[in-house]
Amino acid sequence: MSIRVGGVCDPGSTRINKTGGWRTFRPVYDYDKCVKCKLCELLCPDMSVLEREDGYFQFDYDFCKGCGICANECPKGAISMVLEEK
């Protein structure tokens, strides 16, 4: 893949390249605190927060880079960032 002037990569290439290996911290849910507000899903820049059938959410760790936006913006503190063990 070549990089064009003004661009980083072709659109959609992150679906092919699993970027979760870059993580230092990973998000973990406390479902007892979750109120299903969907902010984590809406604010995730990697679209790695997926809604489950029961209305709760799960992370797609293949693509989550561990930025912590979901944990920072969760109004109930239902998401914590833990050190990734490799």
C-alpha positions in Angstrom: 0.0 0.0 0.0 1.4 3.4 -0.9 0.7 6.6 1.0 -0.7 9.5 -1.0 0.1 13.1 -0.3 -2.3 14.3 2.4 -3.5 10.8 3.2 -2.5 8.2 5.7 -4.1 5.1 4.2 -6.9 3.9 2.1 -10.4 4.1 3.7 -11.5 0.9 5.3 -8.0 -0.5 5.7 -8.4 -0.9 9.5 -10.9 -3.6 8.9 -8.1 -5.7 7.4 -5.3 -4.6 9.9 -6.1 -5.7 13.4 -4.7 -2.8 15.5 -5.4 -4.1 19.0 -1.9 -5.3 19.5 -0.8 -1.7 20.0 -2.6 -1.5 23.4 -0.9 -0.9 26.7 -4.2 -0.7 28.6 -7.5 -2.4 27.8 -11.1 -1.4 28.9 -13.1 -3.8 31.1 -16.8 -3.4 31.9 -18.5 -3.6 35.2 -22.0 -4.5 34.0 -23.5 -3.9 37.4 -22.8 -0.1 36.9 -23.7 0.1 33.2 -26.9 2.0 32.5 -26.8 1.3 28.7 -26.4 4.9 27.8 -24.4 4.0 24.7 -21.8 6.8 25.1 -19.0 4.2 24.9 -20.2 3.0 21.6 -20.8 6.5 20.2 -17.5 8.0 21.3 -15.2 5.1 20.4 -12.9 6.3 17.6 -12.1 2.7 16.5 -15.8 1.5 16.5 -14.6 -1.4 18.7 -17.5 -1.2 21.2 -20.3 -3.6 20.1 -23.8 -3.8 21.4 -24.9 -7.2 22.6 -28.4 -8.6 22.3 -29.1 -7.8 25.9 -28.4 -4.1 25.4 -25.0 -4.2 27.1 -21.8 -3.7 25.3 -18.6 -5.7 24.7 -15.2 -4.7 23.3 -13.7 -6.0 20.0 -10.1 -6.3 21.4 -8.8 -7.0 17.9 -9.4 -3.3 17.0 -9.4 -1.5 20.4 -6.2 0.5 20.8 -6.8 1.2 24.5 -7.2 5.0 24.2 -9.5 5.2 27.3 -12.1 7.6 25.9 -14.8 5.1 26.7 -13.7 4.9 30.4 -13.1 8.6 30.7 -16.6 9.5 29.3 -18.7 6.8 31.0 -21.0 8.7 33.4 -21.3 5.8 35.8 -17.7 4.6 35.9 -18.7 1.3 34.4 -15.5 1.0 32.4 -12.0 0.8 33.8 -8.7 0.6 32.1 -6.5 -2.3 33.2 -2.9 -3.0 32.2 -2.7 -5.3 29.2 -1.0 -8.6 29.9 0.8 -10.1 26.9 
